[in-house]
Amino acid sequence: MACSECRHARQKVQCLGRNLNCHYEPHTKTHKDDLLREIRTLRSDNTRLLDQNRQQSDATSDLAERHRGLQISHDWQRVILDAVGSNGHDREIIHRLRAGDSIQSVADWLCQQDHILTSLNRVPPSRRSLIDIVQGFDNHYRQQQSFSHVDGSENLLLKWTSVTSNLNLLNHLFDLYFTWTHPVHMLFSEMDFKESFRNNDETYCSSCLVNSVCAMACHLLDKEDIDGGLDISTLMQAFMNEAKKGITPQESMPLTCVQALAVMYLVELSSNKARSAIGYLRACMECLQAAKMDGQSFEAREISLWGMQTINTSSTGITYQKLYAPTLPQMDRSSDTQMDRDDVLWRFYRRIGDGRDLPFRPGHALMTAGCQAGLFRIIHESIDLYCGLRGLVTAEAVLKVYRRYIDWEADLNPIMNDVDISMQPLPHVLFLHIQFHTAVIQHINPVIQCGYFTGENLERLRKIVVYHAQSAIETLEHYRQIYSTRYLMPLMAFCIVHVGDVLVRHSPNQPPAADVVEFCLGLLDQAGVGLPICGPLQDLFRRTAVECNVPLPKNSDHTGRYGMDDILDACTRLDYKQPLDQSVRHVDSRVAQDWPEVWEAVVSSSERPQPLPSSRRLSKGDSILPIDSLLNK
């Protein structure tokens, strides 16, 4: 039989006759049978290996589960022993452990404590382990004890401040600051600051930071809380002078000094000294990049970066003067900072007489700060847009930022999103929403005033800003009913006049403009007890009312009470309103022509439900709540 080579060549002479090596191939059918047998063998081997692998995987999972159980048990014991060994921790834990109670029985006892149950309500059931319970109890206890349980308290105070040796007063000032200022302007880690203060440690605490915090808290202080008839402004200035002494200008200063500069900015701004306040903020931002952060945790540093960037952007939104901002690492609120483990509690604290009997509730301050940082990144983008840093302000550019605002609100979790008054929302959560509505108004306002929109398109834009102004007014009314505006922060005072201005100009009838003016002036009047900046803002808002032919309330002071220097010290300009002439010049002349098509592509195409501009705001209870009914309460 001829070989394969001979058959293909059709040669009569065999390979051997041509001095070639013969090459024989198996028949095709025979070759296929061999392959099928090999495939069946390989499949069988693979099935057997998979079974073996599955058995080994199950065994590994069992070992891992046992390891986790042992690790959790070890963590429980370590945390409880640390709690027992720490100075000032609850003696009941020691008593129960010495009595031979099991770890689980200690956990059961802790679970019966109301403040622990409150803290655990926001922890997913799958994560409610004993370590969560004990750490929550430990944080609550340390927060409740504040600074009073420290050995050598008077000597400790001398290290941090020489303004007062009254520990009760210092405790009161700290409580005011961490109740009202810190959740709105989180410039440092509260728990780390308090721990360093108690332990006489300067990692997270410094003399200048302690004194600047006390100075800011003086704006929230009542005369009845000070013994000996000491004037509040004198006390505040003494703390400010002490804070200044603790800061030495240098190329690289500790982060706690940079944080103190940011707090001092708030102190001066609240005091109606915006022109000097800007200097502190500028120094803060310039020193931030080279600040010494030795020993501070990643989370503490990230909280500071959030706060600094947010307060810098908010200053630009107030003064419309863009300050220097260093290039900082990209901040992501969902990175290593665990929002759901924010264990600092909050209570409605106002006076020394409130004592320690006020109920605590989850504060969600860290979560609020993260949401606020995200909001102010969008605000920063809007400011850059209208400053002309991205070229012409096109319809696409405006609506992309607007879409980011809408997405930000839609992405809020239920804790941050619920502002129903029946749920008693936290003051800083309410303020977060007021900031949001004010930011959207300031983003759309230049487009309204650019002169390129007319008729129905212009009316639609006005409905957007009116909707957000009415929403802000409703949230302000919730804030007033639950907390009053006595403990307001200066940024919120600017929000009040901005949203009131929109309603007076673009919706004078619903709600009635006179009611809006009276409502906003009343809020500022109440806040003015502690914030001198509210006086000039009231005067400027009265001028807006007169300009729009809106009658002033009968008990309202006449305009012109404050001079030019007072107004410059409030706004660093002669008005609180946006300098629209500077923003409008960057608007593309084709903005109105391109608007409908871009709106359809960027906004309407979204699967998210968009807020419908209307003269009324839908309450959480599915009932229509007229804004004017709120104002007339």
C-alpha positions, 0 to 999 in steps of 0.5 A: 500500500502506498504511503500518504506522500505517494498517494498525494503525488500519484507516483508509481515509484514508492518512497523507498525507490525515491530514497524518501521516508514513508509517512503513514496517517491513520484513517480519518474515522480511526482518528476521530474515534481516538479523539472522542475517547480522549475527550471523554477521558479528559471530561471524566478527569475534570469532573473528578478534579472539580469534586475534589476542589469543591470538597477542599473549598468547603473544608477551607470555608469551614476553617475560615468560619471557625477562624472568624469566630475565634477572631471575633471572640478575641476582639470582644475580649480585647475591647472589653478588657481595654474598656475595663483598663481605661481610666473613667470607664463604667464600673458596672462592666468591671463588676459584671466581669469580676462576678464571672458574667460571660461576654455575651451576658455583658453584651446583653446588659449593654443592649438594654441601655437606651442610648446603645439601642439608639446608636445601633438602630442605624447599624445593619443587623448583620453587623450588630456584633458585640464589638459594635455594641461595646465600641458604641457604649465606649464612644457614648460614655466618653462623649457624655463625660466630656472633659470633666473626668480628668486628673489635674483639671486646673493644670490641664486647662492652663496648658490649653488656655489662660483665658478661664479656669472655669471648667464648667464654662469651658465644657459649656463652650465645647458643647455649644460648638460641637452641637451647632458649629461642628456638624455644619463646618467639620474642620477636624475630628471631634472624638480625636480632638476630645481624646487629645485634650483629655490626655494632654496630647497635641496630636489632634489638639493645640492651644490655638485650636482650643481657644479658637473653638471657644471664641466661636462658641461665644457667638452661641453663648447667652449672658446668663451663662457667664458669672460676674457680668463678664461681657461676651464680646470681651470673652470672645476677644480674649479667646481670639487673642490667645489663639493668635499667640499660639500660631507662629507664621512659618512655612510648615505649621501643624495641622491643628494650627491650620484648623484654628485659622479656619475656625478663626475665619468663622469667628470673624465672619460671624462678628461682621468682620468679613474683610479680616476673616478673609485673611485668616481663610487665605492663610489657612488655604495657603498653609494647608498643603505644607501642613504637618500631619504627623501622627494623624490618621487618614480619616482625620486628615480627610475630614480636615481636607473636606472641611477646608475645601468646603469652607473655602468654596462657601466663602467664594459663594458669599463674597464672589471673590475666588481665593487661592486653593492648593491642589489637594488629593482627590477626596472621595467620601466613600473611600476609607471613611466609614459613614455608617460607623459615625458613632458621635451622638447629638442632643439639643443642647443650648444652656448649662441648665440643660444638664446631662439629662437631654436625650441623645440621638445619632448625630450623622455629622460625618455623613452630613460632612461627606454629603456636604463635601460632594455638594460643594464640589459641584458648587465649585464647578459652577463657580469656575464655570461662571468665572470663565475658567472653562471658556464660554458658558454654553447651554451644555455646560450649564445643564451638565452642572445642573444635572449633577445637582439633581443627581446629588439630591437623588443619591442622598440616602434616606437619613439625609433626604428626609426633612419631614418636620414630623421626623424631627430632622437634625439641624445640620441636615436641614441646613444641607438642603437649604444650601442645596436649594440656594446653590441651584438658584445661584447656578440658574440665576445668571442664565435668567439675567443674561438677556438671551431668553424670552417668553415661555423659555424665560418663564420656565427658568424662573419657575425652577428658581422659584421652586427651589426658593420655596423649598428652601423657605419651607425647610427654613420654617421647619428649622425655625419650628424645631430649633429656632434660628438663634444658633445659626451659622453665618453661611445660612444667614446669606442663604436666607437673603438669597432665597428671599430675594428670589421670591420677592423678585420672581414670585411676589404673589405666591407666597405674598412678598410682604410675608416673605420679607417679614419671615426672612427678617424675623429669622435674621433678627433671631439669629442676630443675637449671636451673629452681628453679621445679620444686622447689615444683611437685614438692612440690605434685604430691606433695601431689596424690599423697598426697591421691589415696592414691598411694604416693610413690617411695622416693627422693622427698623428703617433702612440705612442704619448700617454704613458702608464699612458695616456692609463691606465687613459683612459681604466684602462688597456693597451688596449680598446679591450675585454680581451678575454683570460679571457672570453674564459676560461669559454666557454664550450668545447661543445659549437660548437657541441650544437650550431645548435640545441640550435640556432634552439630551442632558436632563429629560433623558435621565431616568431619575424623576426631575423636580417639577417647578411649581408654586407649591411644594409637595410634603412628605405626607403626600399633601400639598402644603402652601408656602404662604401657610407656613409663613403665616403661622 
